[in-house]
Amino acid sequence: MRLLLVLLSLAISANMALAYNYPDNVQSFVEVNKKVYYNPTSSTWARTPLAKGLIFTKHMTVGSGGFSEFLLDKTYYDTNTTLEFYDGNKLLGYNQHELKFYELGFNNNKITRRELSADEVQKLFPDVKIVKVSQFKNNKITLKKPIGKTKTFLILNDTDRDFYKYNYENHGNGTELIKSIVEVSSPKKIVFSHFGSREEDFPILTINIKNGFRCKK
């Protein structure tokens, strides 16, 4: 019994350690109550104070969704993103309910968003395999990974579909900063669903992971 418990503990630890190794700038995401600085003249963002510019403070919405808000002069501005991080002098945001990335700006007294292309996202995460939602056929897709190796996929929504409150039914993804990240070490079937629903209003995504001898990044 003791040996079984030890083996189980090791298995759980190994599974938790499977979390993707994010780039440094993503790991240094903007935390709640942290300030972000924006220069409207150059349309640039900074982590440290600027000589001239606007000073926002990050907050989170109360209730479901976990969306970020930027506070400026007693006014809250909706970002419609759930995680923000810097890319040089740019501020990027991720929406875990849309599975999309955005470049944030501030214009006409509101936060602006420009959706990043697949190529731009690939540059942010050069070691992942991007899988677009439009590539799913009948909400299903088969992906291949090298035998005996771990492979990381990033599900990118290039459609107008919404995945609010969707989660992986049978894949431990709770340690990931970004819900789109799917890291696998063995063949399996992964189901992405809205609280396990099989209703037509909430169609599931099914991802079949198989071993392959020749797998490109």
C-alpha positions as CSV (number, residue, x, y, z in Angstrom):
1,M,0.0,0.0,0.0
2,R,2.8,2.4,0.9
3,L,4.6,1.7,-2.4
4,L,1.3,2.3,-4.3
5,L,0.9,5.7,-2.5
6,V,4.4,6.7,-3.3
7,L,4.0,5.8,-7.0
8,L,0.7,7.7,-7.1
9,S,2.3,10.7,-5.6
10,L,5.1,10.7,-8.1
11,A,2.6,10.4,-10.9
12,I,0.6,13.4,-9.7
13,S,3.8,15.4,-9.3
14,A,5.0,14.5,-12.8
15,N,1.6,15.5,-14.2
16,M,1.6,18.9,-12.4
17,A,5.2,19.5,-13.6
18,L,4.0,19.1,-17.2
19,A,2.9,22.8,-17.3
20,Y,4.3,24.5,-20.3
21,N,7.5,26.6,-19.9
22,Y,6.2,30.0,-20.9
23,P,8.5,32.7,-22.3
24,D,9.8,35.1,-19.7
25,N,7.6,38.0,-20.8
26,V,4.5,35.9,-20.5
27,Q,5.5,34.6,-17.1
28,S,6.0,38.3,-16.0
29,F,2.3,39.0,-16.8
30,V,0.6,42.1,-15.3
31,E,-0.7,41.3,-11.8
32,V,-3.7,42.7,-10.1
33,N,-3.1,46.2,-8.5
34,K,0.0,46.7,-10.6
35,K,0.4,49.9,-12.6
36,V,0.9,50.1,-16.4
37,Y,2.1,53.2,-18.1
38,Y,0.9,54.4,-21.5
39,N,2.4,57.1,-23.7
40,P,-0.4,58.4,-26.0
41,T,2.1,60.3,-28.2
42,S,4.1,57.2,-29.2
43,S,1.3,54.7,-28.5
44,T,3.6,52.6,-26.4
45,W,3.3,50.9,-23.0
46,A,5.8,50.5,-20.2
47,R,6.2,48.6,-17.0
48,T,8.1,51.6,-15.4
49,P,7.0,55.2,-15.1
50,L,7.3,57.4,-18.2
51,A,8.2,61.1,-18.2
52,K,4.8,61.9,-19.7
53,G,1.8,59.6,-20.1
54,L,-1.1,57.9,-18.5
55,I,-1.0,55.7,-15.4
56,F,-3.4,52.8,-15.2
57,T,-3.9,50.3,-12.4
58,K,-5.0,46.8,-13.2
59,H,-8.1,45.4,-11.5
60,M,-10.3,42.4,-12.1
61,T,-14.1,42.3,-12.6
62,V,-16.2,41.0,-9.8
63,G,-18.1,37.8,-10.6
64,S,-17.7,35.3,-13.4
65,G,-15.3,35.6,-16.3
66,G,-12.3,37.1,-14.6
67,F,-11.8,40.0,-17.0
68,S,-9.2,42.7,-16.5
69,E,-10.1,46.4,-16.0
70,F,-7.7,49.3,-16.1
71,L,-8.4,52.1,-13.7
72,L,-7.5,55.7,-14.6
73,D,-8.7,58.8,-12.7
74,K,-11.6,56.9,-11.0
75,T,-12.8,55.5,-14.3
76,Y,-12.6,51.8,-15.1
77,Y,-11.8,50.8,-18.7
78,D,-12.7,47.3,-20.0
79,T,-9.9,45.5,-21.7
80,N,-12.0,42.4,-22.5
81,T,-8.9,40.3,-21.8
82,T,-8.2,38.0,-19.0
83,L,-4.3,38.1,-19.0
84,E,-1.9,40.9,-20.1
85,F,1.8,40.8,-20.7
86,Y,4.4,43.0,-22.4
87,D,6.1,42.4,-25.8
88,G,8.7,45.1,-25.9
89,N,6.8,48.4,-25.7
90,K,3.5,46.7,-26.6
91,L,0.9,45.4,-24.2
92,L,-0.7,42.2,-25.3
93,G,-3.8,40.6,-23.9
94,Y,-5.3,37.1,-24.0
95,N,-9.0,36.3,-23.7
96,Q,-9.4,32.8,-22.3
97,H,-13.1,32.7,-23.3
98,E,-12.4,33.5,-26.9
99,L,-9.0,31.7,-27.2
100,K,-7.6,34.9,-28.9
101,F,-4.7,37.3,-28.4
102,Y,-4.9,41.0,-28.8
103,E,-2.6,44.1,-29.0
104,L,-4.0,46.7,-26.6
105,G,-4.0,50.4,-27.1
106,F,-5.9,53.5,-25.8
107,N,-7.7,55.9,-28.1
108,N,-10.8,58.1,-27.9
109,N,-11.0,57.4,-24.2
110,K,-11.3,53.7,-24.4
111,I,-9.1,50.6,-24.6
112,T,-8.6,49.4,-28.1
113,R,-7.9,45.9,-29.3
114,R,-6.3,44.5,-32.4
115,E,-6.5,40.7,-32.9
116,L,-3.1,39.1,-33.4
117,S,-2.6,36.9,-36.5
118,A,-1.5,33.3,-36.2
119,D,2.0,34.3,-37.4
120,E,2.2,36.9,-34.6
121,V,1.1,34.4,-32.0
122,Q,3.6,31.9,-33.4
123,K,6.5,34.4,-32.8
124,L,5.4,34.7,-29.2
125,F,5.4,31.0,-28.7
126,P,7.9,29.7,-31.2
127,D,8.1,26.1,-29.8
128,V,4.4,25.3,-30.0
129,K,2.2,23.9,-32.8
130,I,-0.6,26.3,-33.5
131,V,-4.0,24.6,-34.3
132,K,-6.7,26.9,-35.6
133,V,-10.3,26.3,-34.7
134,S,-11.2,26.5,-38.4
135,Q,-9.1,23.4,-38.9
136,F,-11.5,21.3,-36.9
137,K,-13.9,19.2,-39.1
138,N,-17.3,18.6,-37.5
139,N,-15.7,19.9,-34.3
140,K,-13.0,17.2,-34.3
141,I,-9.3,17.1,-35.2
142,T,-6.5,14.5,-35.0
143,L,-3.0,15.7,-34.1
144,K,0.2,13.8,-33.9
145,K,3.1,13.9,-31.5
146,P,6.6,12.3,-31.6
147,I,6.7,8.9,-30.0
148,G,8.1,9.1,-26.4
149,K,8.2,12.9,-26.4
150,T,6.0,15.7,-25.1
151,K,4.5,18.1,-27.6
152,T,2.8,21.4,-27.0
153,F,-0.2,22.6,-29.1
154,L,-1.9,26.0,-28.9
155,I,-5.5,26.2,-29.9
156,L,-6.1,29.5,-31.6
157,N,-9.6,30.7,-32.4
158,D,-9.7,32.2,-35.8
159,T,-13.5,32.1,-36.0
160,D,-16.4,34.0,-34.4
161,R,-17.1,31.2,-32.0
162,D,-17.1,31.8,-28.3
163,F,-15.9,29.4,-25.7
164,Y,-17.0,31.1,-22.5
165,K,-16.6,28.8,-19.5
166,Y,-15.3,25.9,-21.6
167,N,-12.7,23.6,-20.0
168,Y,-10.9,20.3,-20.7
169,E,-12.9,17.4,-19.4
170,N,-10.0,14.8,-19.3
171,H,-6.8,16.9,-19.5
172,G,-5.1,18.5,-16.5
173,N,-4.8,22.1,-17.7
174,G,-5.3,23.8,-14.4
175,T,-1.7,24.8,-14.1
176,E,-1.6,26.6,-17.4
177,L,-1.6,30.4,-17.6
178,I,-3.2,30.2,-21.0
179,K,-6.1,27.9,-21.6
180,S,-5.2,27.5,-25.3
181,I,-2.1,25.6,-24.3
182,V,-2.4,21.8,-24.6
183,E,0.7,19.9,-23.6
184,V,0.7,16.1,-24.0
185,S,3.1,13.3,-23.4
186,S,1.1,10.4,-24.6
187,P,-1.7,9.6,-27.0
188,K,-5.2,10.5,-25.7
189,K,-8.5,12.0,-26.6
190,I,-9.2,15.5,-25.1
191,V,-12.6,16.9,-24.9
192,F,-13.1,20.7,-24.6
193,S,-16.7,21.4,-23.4
194,H,-19.0,23.8,-21.5
195,F,-19.3,22.1,-18.1
196,G,-19.5,18.7,-19.8
197,S,-22.5,19.7,-21.8
198,R,-23.5,17.8,-25.0
199,E,-26.2,20.3,-26.0
200,E,-26.2,21.7,-29.5
201,D,-25.9,25.2,-28.1
202,F,-22.6,24.3,-26.6
203,P,-20.8,22.1,-29.2
204,I,-17.7,20.3,-27.8
205,L,-14.3,20.2,-29.5
206,T,-12.7,16.8,-29.6
207,I,-8.9,16.6,-30.0
208,N,-7.4,13.1,-30.8
209,I,-3.7,12.9,-30.0
210,K,-1.8,10.1,-31.8
211,N,1.8,9.1,-32.1
212,G,3.5,9.9,-35.3
213,F,7.0,9.0,-36.7
214,R,7.5,12.3,-38.5
215,C,6.0,15.3,-36.8
216,K,6.8,18.9,-37.8
217,K,6.6,21.7,-35.2
